[in-house]
Amino acid sequence: MTAMPPDPGPTGRRPGPGAPVDGRRRRWAGRARALGDAARRRARRFWAGAQPTLRGLWWTEEPATPVTTVDRRQPEQLVVPAQGQVYVFGVRATYTWSSETARPELFGWYVDYFQPQATQRLHRLAVRCAAEVPPHRPRDLLAALTAALAEHDPPPWAYARGDVTFTCEPDVTVHLDERVRRLLQPYWEQRIALECERDLARRRAEYAEERHRRDPPSTPSGPHPDASRPPRDPADRTDPTRPTRHASRPATRGGPRPGTPVEAFTPLEPLLPPPTPRPTPHQRPYPSSPNDPNPPTP
């Protein structure tokens, strides 16, 4: 059996709305409001003092830095006609694609989308430049194409789709036609051989000069055998080392011919007897020879 609570008396009843509140309850309500205001003021002061410490302890995330994604593509070689429209040049390009706004998983799709546009852009410039270049001068075409890129369409090229932007920078090389390469092969073989021979001769001369500088030729200490010989007349064509022929010796084995200067000046005096000297006065004459036909008279 459940006990029923006793019926409160007149003093335990809750006053109805609008009924006057006695002095005790009024005092409790004023005290409660004062305690609440003080608690709120203290809480505000505590929060203001704790905020600098809490800010240093908070986990702050730095803003994400943009990541540049780079990719290089090398499509098929471009074929452009050379001067004369008979031979061609091969233009090979490497395209460097980069973007800061494209997502990495969609980067390849965007590159495949923009690649044909960049290839067609380079092909137009290459055809325009190759029309005036001979087919055996790929270096001239490369110089003309580089100048055209720098003047008319300087890289990097910009492409955009929506909020995604891409930049493309081509790197170009030019190659010969295989038919022109076969025609130029004998020329370059001879040129390489000539350059090798010239380089070999130059190196030989350098080695010989270096050896001569390192080991100079030794000179004899005595006087030269021709030092005491008088200087030779330039007009004299005879060799001084050979013996001279005597003037009286006939030029031919059979003797001199009549009327020649050799016969006119041939000394005949040794064949005649010497003249007898004539005696002076008071001098005894020399004895005559027994064979003398005219003996001297006394």
Residue, then its C-alpha position, 0 to 999 in steps of 0.5 A: m500500500t503506497a503512502m500518500p504524502p502529507d498535505p502541505g499546510p498553508t505555509g508550504r504552498r507555492p505562491g501563485p503568479g502575481a502573488p507577493v514574494d516574501g523578503r527571504r526569497r527576494r534576498w536569495a534572488g538578488r544574491a544569485r544574480a550578483l554571483g552570476d554577474a561575478a562569475r561571468r566577469r571572471a570567466r571573461r577575464f580568464w578567457a582574455g588572459a588564456q587566449p595568447t597561450l591557447r593560440g600558441l597551442w592551436w594546430t595551424e595548417e599552412p596554405a598549400t603551395p602550388v605544385t608544378t607538374v612537368d611532362r615531356r612529350q616527343p611525338e613523331q618527326l615532322v617532315v617539311p619540304a626543302q628548297g626545290q620540293v625534291y628533298v625534305f627535312g626531318v624536324r624533331a621536337t621535344y615538348t615540355w608541358s607544365s602546369e600549376t593548376a591541373r590535378p596530377e591525375l588529370f595532367g596527362w589528359y590535358v597534355d593529350y588534348f593540347q599536344p596536336q595544337a602545339t604540333q600544328r603550330l610548330h609545323r606551320l613555322a617549319v614549312r615557312c622556313a624550310a622553303e628557302v633552305p637548300p636540302h643539304r644545310p640543316r644547320d641553316l634551317l635550325a637557325a632560321l626556325t629558332a629566329a622565327l620562334a623568337e621573333h614571331d611566336p616566342p615560347p613558352w606557349a600558353y593553353a587554357r581550358g576552364d580554370v586549368t592553364f598549361t605552358c609548352e616549350p618546344d626544343v627543336t632539332v633538324h635532320l637530313d633526308e636519307r637520300v641527301r645523306r647518301l649523296l654527301q657521304p663521299y664528300w665527308e669521307q674525303r674531307i675527314a681524310l684531308e683533315c686527318e692528314r693535315d692534323l698529322a703533319r702539324r703534329r709531326a712538325e710540333y714533335a720535331e720542333e720540340r725534339h730540336r728544342r730539347d736536343p740541339p745539334s752539337t757543333p765542333s769546337g775547332p775552326h771550320p776548314d774553310a774559315s782561312r780560305p779567302p772569300r770567293d768571287p761570285a763571278d768565278r765559276t771554277d771550283p777552287t778545290r779542283p787542280t787548275r790546268h797549266a796554260s801551256r798544256p794543249a787542249t787536245r791530245g793531238g796538239p794545238r792547231p796552227g794559228t791558234p793562240v796556244e801555238a803563238f805563245t808556245p815557248l820555243e826558247p828552251l830548244l835553242p842554245p843560250p847566247t855566248p856572253r861577250p867579254t869585256p876589256h881586260q877580261r880573259p875570254y871564256p874557253s870555247s867549246p870544241n864544237d864551236p864553229n867560230p872560236p874566239t880570236p886573241 
